[in-house]
């Protein structure tokens, strides 16, 4: 997981990081983070099933329309870049570690 360093800096809590890595659904995350991750997983794996209620769930936990746009753009960008890299058989960079 080469995004581990960024997540570690964001969370500032190694125990929480381990829980998120093991299963974010059971980690002690805020309702907003759970809603965001739920949305991102659905958008990533079943984008054709997205409905207005998915956006409303984000608004219900306090995300603004701008926040939601950012969530969609970041999720979509990572999906795009990963598919390009996977489609071309690009290996991970040698400098990427799990630390």
N, C-alpha and C positions, 0 to 999 in steps of 0.2 A: 504494500500500500504506500505509494510514493507521495501521497498527500498527508501522510501522518504528521510530519513536522509542522505543517500549517495548522492542522487540527490541534496539535499539542500546544502551540502558541495561543490559539484561540481559547481553548478550554482552561489552560493553566492548572490542570488537575490530572495527574497521571492515572489515578484510580478511575476517574470518570472516563478518560480516554480508553482504558482497557475495557470498561463496561460497554462503551459505545462500539468499540471494535468487535466485541463478543456478540452483542445484539443490541442495537440502539433502541429497539422496541421495549426492552426491559430496563434500560439505563434510566437513572433518575434525571430526566431532562424536563425542561419547562414545557407547558402545554404548547407554547408557540413553536419551540424547536421540534416537538413531536409532530405537530401539524405540518410544519415545513418539510420535514423528512418524509412524512407520509405522502405529501403532494409530489415531492421530487421522485420518489420511488414509482408512483403511479405514472407520472409523466415519462419516466425513463422506460418502463417496461410495458405499459399499455396506454400509449398516448392517444389512441383512438377512443378510449373510454373516458377521457376527461370531460367533465360537465361543469356547468356554472356553479353547482354546489361545491365543487373542489376549490374554486376561487373564494367562494363565500366562507368556507371553513378557515381559510387564511385570514380573511377580514375579521372573522369572529374572534380570533385570538390576538388581534391588534395590528396586523400587517396592513400598511397603506397600499394603495394601488401602485405606487412607485416601488415599494418593497416587493410586491408580487411580480412586477415586471422584471426586477432584478433576479428574483428566484427562478423565473422561467428562463431568462436569458442565460444565466450561469448553468442551470441544469441542461439546457439545450446545447450550449456551447461544448460542455464536456462530453455529451453524447456524440456530437458531431466529430470532435477531435479524436475521441477514442475509436470511433468507427473508421475514420480515415486511417489512423495508425494501424488498427487491426487489419483493415482491408488491404493495406500495403505490406503487412508483415513486419512492421517496424518494431524492433526490439526495444525494451526499456533502455534508457541511457545508463551507462556504466556507473555514473555517480549517484544514481538513485538507490537509497538504502531504506530500510524500515525504521531507522532511528528518528 
